[in-house]
Each structure stands twice: as C-alpha cells, then as structure tokens.
C-alpha cells in the first residue's frame, strides 16, 4: 500500500530517479539560492547585482550601445578606401588573392567569374594623419564625427552564412544555445537601475528587411533567464503585456504579485531551482517597468537642439534615429547594455540602391548619438560599437556593368568601428590588401590572420578578440567570467580571444 502511494506521487518518483550527482548538485545550488532569496528584502529581489563582487580591473566604460547592421554592410563602399581597385575594373580577381578561399554557392559558379568591383563612391580622409579615418560619401554626417571613431579594418570571422555568423558574433558560437554578450554583461555586472532592464534591444525600421532576427540573439542560453534582453517595440505597448488588463489597478497588480511571490518562494525553498528566483525577479521588474517605461518612451521633453542632432526622423517611432535617441535616454537612466538591430544590408543585387537607402537610414542617427553623448559628458563612459556579422566581397555578384549588381558575403575581413568608453579616437586599426579581400601585413601583403587557433596576429581582430576587448573595457577579464554548465566552465569567448590593447586609450 505504501509503495503504491509513493509511485502515484510524481514529485516523489522524480526524487527517486535522481542520480547521486544530481542530488548533491541541486541541493548545493538550492541552498545557495534559497539563502540568497531569504536575505534579500522583497523590493530588492528584482534588482540584484552581478556575480562579480567587483570588476577584475578598473573599467573604462560603464555601458555599451551596440549598433548592429544585420546582413553584412560593404566595408568597400563605406569604410575601406581601395583606389587601386579601379585599375582592375571588371577583371578577374587574381588567384593569389583568393588563394583557394571558400566562396558561397551564390557566386562560385558565376558565368562571368569573379570580376573585381571597385566602389563607385567617393571617399574623404577626415583626419590628416597616417592613421586618419576614410569615410564614404554615403555617410556625410558620420564624417563629421570621424575624430571620435576608431575604425577597425581587420575584423574577421569563420562563418560565411548569415545565421551562423550573427549567432557567432553575438554569442561566441556558431551553434545556437549560448548566452549573448548582453546576457553575460548582466550576469557579471548586474543592473544599475532597478526600475529598468539591464539589457534592452530595439529593431529599427528598414526598407529592406531581408533577414529574420531570432530572440536567441539577445537570449540567455544556459544562464538564468532574467538576464535576457528586453525587446522595446515601436507600436502598441513598448513591451508586450506592459499594460494591465482593463479593470486591474496598480494596487490590484501589487497584491497579485505579493501572493505569487509567496507561492514562488515556497517552491524555491522546496525545490531550489534557480529559475524560480529568476521568475520572481522578472515579475518584480515587469511591475516597476509599468511605471518607468512610459516615461522613457515619451520624447516630448526633448529639445529642438536634440532633434536637430538626430534629424526629423527621430520624431517617428521605430526609425533608426528614434532608436538612437532612445538609446541615449536609456543610457542616462542607467541601462548597461543597449543594442539596436538594423536589417537589410545583404546586398546581393541592387547594392547602390539598397546601400544608399540603408546608409541614409543610419547616418545622422549614428552621428547624432556620438555628438549627443559627448555634449552630455557621457561619451567617455559609454562604449559605442558599429558593425555587422561580416563584410562584402571585392568581386561582383551579377553583371557589373548594370546597376543591379551586388556583392557576396565576405568573412575574411570587414570593418567595424568603436567610439568612447576608453577607445582611442580618430584612428584606424589593421589594414587589408589592395582589394579589401585579405587582412594585410605592414607591407600590404595578404596574410593568414590566424595561422592556428592558439596564435594572435598583431593588427587583426577576430570576433572573439572584439568581445574580449568589450568585456575588458567594462572591467571584466574575459577568461574569468565563466558559468558552469554540463560539467564545463563556459565563457563568451570560448577558449579564444585577445584584448586589442592598441586601440585602448
């Protein structure tokens, strides 16, 4: 009789099926989280600090604003000035430049081969020195803030298709399931404002929304779920389900959460599952956001001068300029990590039309954000990053003699820029060969940036190096911020990554 009673209890049956290792692991974790929950007052359960009691070294930046150009913007048409390519117009890319490197199926069997495609746009060297920044005429507003930028020409990755590439640069792995950069920052450093999320994501409107964006790109992977990014929308409620149902007052909502917290605390004490504590934090954060987010999204108090910086489009919710203005507002309210995704840079055809439209979307917003942060004394402590998952090829996709030509994916080298937050301003780092196809040495000769996984080559920046440098600027040693999962200590940079100290002031 007693045996029958036990087996009809699914929780007891679950306990009996646990291994010895699982029992000890869950018990230790449960005691720690339960003790933590018991020590925290209720109003602080949703705003705990990160796992780091202190940064590993003095931080140069307090926050990150990441402007992500999804689809792969063409470095050759925006940042990497290659005048010698005009001498090779429509000629085949030399074999020694390609050197047997992988080409996607979209151009591998083109009838016209791989014809060299110089940029049709004029470039301006915005600072008159050897490391001065060259910027395309497509970005006239950004040219005006060139003295604040560090343009890296030697970023590279191994991924050649969109989803693996964007997953790689966002999470440190081409395989989905790892925590995002923003989740790692939240886990390590916690939040600075208990009334707003630690990590906010925005999707800017675009005329060319080719690629889908999956929420795992700002997700937590195996980290506790309350470290995930919160998506701000431009229509309806800024956050889904932010408003209470009709007839439910704020007092009613508070009473509901108090009862729910009591139930969850009981479950936490019984089962020790850290996700229960994460759930408590998320409920409390949602309650506080009902008051803080509407104020955040109200731009009516912004000055004419501010809108002059960002442009008229900043008055239209969801535009890239509006997202940049909201990013500044989030930053000054203590949000540590802000990311804006702008889709539509995958120009396999019609590149002049598409990149012209895309550049116009983002140009004044980027420049306005840099200028606004500097005028408010925030740029020195705010790290701003611009870039995509890879670049575009030096050769043409399609018929180069027509206006519908494009460029294929190119992971071998591409340009990103960084500003503020401890970055040396007004410089370039790394260089490419005369075709913008390979990272080059000091003499301009193509080179292998990563002869083996253990070696870092000066003048290059793998995406693991980029993430290691970002963490370093926020006071984190990328090798020491880890999370134990499935018997292994994981980190954002996997087992790779070097801090690029040459670009740090």
Secondary structure, 3 states (H helix, E strand, C coil): CHHHHHHCCHHHHHHHHCCHHHHHHHHHHHHHHHHHHHHCCHHHCCCCECCCCCCCCCCCCCEEEEEEECCCCCHHHHCCCCHHHHHHCCCECCHHHHCCCCCCCCCCCCCCCCEECCCCCCEEECCCCCCCCEEEHHHHHHHCCHHHEEEEEEEECCCCCHHHHHHHHHHCCCCCCCCCHHHHHHHHHECCCCCCCCEEEEEECCCCCCCCCCHHHHCCCCCCHHHCCEEECCCCCCCCCCCCCCCCCHHHHHHHHHHHHHHHHHHHHHHCCHHHHHHHHHHHHHHHHHHHHHHHHCCCCCCHHHHHHHCHHHHCCCCHHHHHHHHHHHHHCCCCEEEEEECCCCCCCCHHHHHHHHHHHHHHHHHHHHHHHHHCCCHHHEEEEEECCCEEEEEEECCCCCCCCEEEEECCCEEEEEECCCECCCEEECCECCCCCCEECCCCCECCCCCCCCCCCCCCEEHHHHHHHHHHHCCCCCCCCCEEECCEEECCCCCCCCCCHHHEC
